[in-house]
Amino acid sequence: MAVLPRAVTPLRWDGRRLHALDQTRLPHEEAWLELTGAADTAAAIRRLAVRGAPNIGIAAAYGLAMEVAARPGLGALEDGADELRGARPTAVNLAWAVERVRAAALRASVATMAAAARAEAQRIQAEEDAASDAIGRHGAGVLAGARRVLTHCNAGALACGGRGTALAVVLALAERDPDVSVLVCETRPLLQGARLTAWELSRVGLPHALLVDGAAAGLMRAGEVDAVVVGCDRVAANGDVANKVGTYAHALAARAAGIPFVVAGPTSTIDPAVTDGDGIVVEERGPEEVAAWGGTAVAPEGTAVRNPAFDITPAGLVTALVTERGVAAPPTPASVAALLAG
């Protein structure tokens, strides 16, 4: 198979403004937002117009750079950093990228602060693009021979640099074996698999089929899945993984079926300050995402709702953690630390 293209570049920097593909409008409309500073970038991240751990880090980096360009000085830098850090709590890339831009600005003079912040944001985006290519290569090696690959949520170009993380692995695998196909879990409650992953795979021409989340375990048991590969929003020092809610169930099913469960993400997603998954803050989002869809109620009025956006998969269920620096197989405190040491 020829080299598969990147489905889309969802963040475009024009030198002054950040243009972001509004992912809440996909797959029916490709609408672009023009972001100008910390406040509107944080708002876009909160409402999931910009999403995916690496990409919210990239967007936040540019958001802080634009804030400093508009109001050079320590006050704008700190206010913007605080606003962006608070946009979403689980993905470590957000705070990581903001801190990198903040540190770069602090090392500069007031006159050169904006240029330093902008250069650091561009550096972060370039690094994440390069990381995607390396993750794809490493992951395809781990999953060599797998042809029917199941994935959850969206960990492609819409969520990450380059061609993504989990989807970069799938695309690299498909370039080696033309018989590769993808099973796409719909990913309730916001259907990132149905709306976004299926859209990306259609654009690159890779065979795929959509299924409800609850069907995955049965297909694994029936021998219809060769491997599971997902992205990640935060990885603890011991290898525990926070990812889109539903990931833990897929990991349990993969273990029961005796098939590989692989997590793909850049080392920027590893948080060495968090010992294990119990220390990861899991974002709980509003009840309307579960109790209604498309403006139509799907539950009786007043129904109590729990809406954790993520769950924690213990490292013991993960076959391999694939990063741009190599693979931790299995992920342990020592193997994760080795990745960070680089």
Buried (B, 14 or more C-beta within 10 A) or exposed (E): EEEBEBBBEBBEBEEEBBBBBBBBBBBEEEEEBEBBBBBBBBBBBBEBBBBBBBBBBBBBBBBBBBBBBEBBEEEBBEBBBEBBBEBBBBBBBBBBBBBBBBEBBEEBEEEEBBBBBBBBBBBBBEBBBBBBBBBBBBBBBBBEEBBBBBBBBBBBBBBBBBBBBBBBBBBBBBBEBEEBBBBBBBBBBBBBBBBBBBBBBEBBEBEBEBBEBEBBBEBBEEEEBBBBBBBBBBBBBBBBBBBBBBBBBBBBBBBEBEBBBBBBBBBBBBBBEBEBBEBBEBBEBEBEBBBBBEEEEEEEEEEEBEBEBBBBBBBEBBBBBBBBBBBBBBBBBEBBBEBEEE
